Amino acid sequence: MFTDATGMQISVTEVVFSMIRAQGPGGQNVNKVSNAVPLRFDIRASSLPDFAKTALLTLNERRVSKAGIIVIKAQGHRSLELNKAAALARLNVLLHDVTQLDKPRKASKPSYGSKQRRLAGKALRGQTKALRSKVQD
């Protein structure tokens, strides 16, 4: 079990890790060691609350497949354990971002001074334009 930033409990059995070879240069061990970790998380089969599932399924992102599976590939570190931790951290951030509720907007009104400054600016601009017109005798 690990807890994400929103306090939701996710079982480790819901997350599937597989090991593949990382891309890029790797020296002598490049063809022997599998250090990249693709993490797979099935949204529909998870124990997440319904609002989180719908938020994740409606997310328009390439990490979420049409079948409802999140795939996160971590290959930034040289060790398998660090890549697993990095993949879990990215899943945690994704879940936190999706389940974060936006603060409700408070309606506000412009202040008296800002209204006066706006009207003074408009009057000045109108005066400038009036001076550009033809001279009347």
Rosetta blueprint (number, residue, H / E / L):
1 M L
2 F E
3 T E
4 D L
5 A L
6 T L
7 G L
8 M L
9 Q E
10 I E
11 S L
12 V H
13 T H
14 E H
15 V E
16 V E
17 F E
18 S L
19 M L
20 I E
21 R L
22 A L
23 Q L
24 G L
25 P L
26 G L
27 G H
28 Q H
29 N H
30 V L
31 N L
32 K L
33 V L
34 S L
35 N L
36 A E
37 V E
38 P E
39 L E
40 R E
41 F E
42 D E
43 I L
44 R L
45 A L
46 S L
47 S L
48 L L
49 P L
50 D H
51 F H
52 A H
53 K H
54 T H
55 A H
56 L H
57 L H
58 T L
59 L L
60 N L
61 E L
62 R L
63 R L
64 V E
65 S L
66 K L
67 A L
68 G L
69 I E
70 I E
71 V E
72 I E
73 K E
74 A E
75 Q L
76 G L
77 H L
78 R L
79 S L
80 L H
81 E H
82 L H
83 N H
84 K H
85 A H
86 A H
87 A H
88 L H
89 A H
90 R H
91 L H
92 N H
93 V H
94 L H
95 L H
96 H H
97 D H
98 V H
99 T H
100 Q L
101 L L
102 D L
103 K L
104 P L
105 R L
106 K L
107 A L
108 S L
109 K L
110 P L
111 S L
112 Y H
113 G H
114 S H
115 K H
116 Q H
117 R H
118 R H
119 L H
120 A H
121 G H
122 K H
123 A H
124 L H
125 R H
126 G H
127 Q H
128 T H
129 K H
130 A H
131 L H
132 R L
133 S L
134 K L
135 V L
136 Q L
137 D L
